[in-house]
Amino acid sequence: MDVELRHLRSFVAVAEELNFTRAARRLFIAQQALSAQVRQLEDRIGTRLLERTTRSVSLTPAGEVLLGQARLLLADAETVVAATRAVGSTRTRLTVGFVAAVTHPQMSRALDGFCGEHPEVDLLISFGDQLDPTGGLRAGEADVAFVYGPFDHRGLDLAPLHREPMGVAMAAGHRLATADAVCVADVVAEPTFDFPTRDAAWRAFWNATSFRDGAPPRYVAQFRTLEGLVAALRAGLGVHLATEGLVTSAGAGVVWRPLHDVPPLEHFVACRSDDQRPVVRAFVRAAVATLGR
């Protein structure tokens, strides 16, 4: 018995569409060729698989059994082909992590520059959340990452890129939104939001712990994602340290005021210290060349 994959694909298409015209269109072949392949399959198996009338197509009991098995065989064949291509491919995939999906136009320049120099590398972007300041590096979800601020970077190599002014984000109707000037003392006096990160340095930085003289923050909500923080800000529940990029991504209803008495935010490109792959180190060098101060 010589059953080919093309026979099974044709049969599955007809069995799922229960219409030869639609099945032929789906496979981009002539209807006569499709009918011939189904007949060949029935001849080679030795039993009828489809009941055909001028108005309908239905599966026989044997056709029902074959449909389930054919789907599995076709899926397995696609898996084998994909795995073989992956082994034989000369292309490399590099996953670039971001702490959160905040718009950073300058990062796009770094990505475009690297792709131009390394067309053999496929970049995959991975957006994390505010709970992981490593952008997925620690969890192995990223090969390199754009990170920022103070956090536990043991086991990671950080290359400085640039600095960004710090400020405070709040609802457009908040009293500080129209103040002549805002300082960090004004910020720490306001309610704010906590987030359950395991990184103590990261949590302390964004909660302005070093500016509170030992007094605890007044938490009124907790967030796990950037979207949660924006929702809490837009609702007017409190304020939070932020860069202007956060407010640009947040859209209407949230405003940003600069804080000149808070040091600028440091940005880095990072990778794992034990990852010495040339493509990883090449990305770090390219990012520094494009974005380094």
Protein Blocks (a to p, Z undefined) as FASTA:
>chain_A
ZZdfklmmmmmmmmmnopaklmmmmnopafklmmmmmmmmmmmnopafbdcdfkbccddf
klmmmmmmmmmmmmmmmmmmmmmmmmmpcbdcdddddfbdcdcfklmmmmmmmmmmmmmb
ccddddddfklmnnommnopafbdcdedjddfehiacddfbdcdddddddfkbmklmgfb
dcfklmmmpccdddddfblklmmmmnommmnnopacddfbdcfbfklmmmmmmnopaccd
ddfklmmmnoghiacdddfkbccddddddddfklccfklmmmmmmmmmmmoZZ
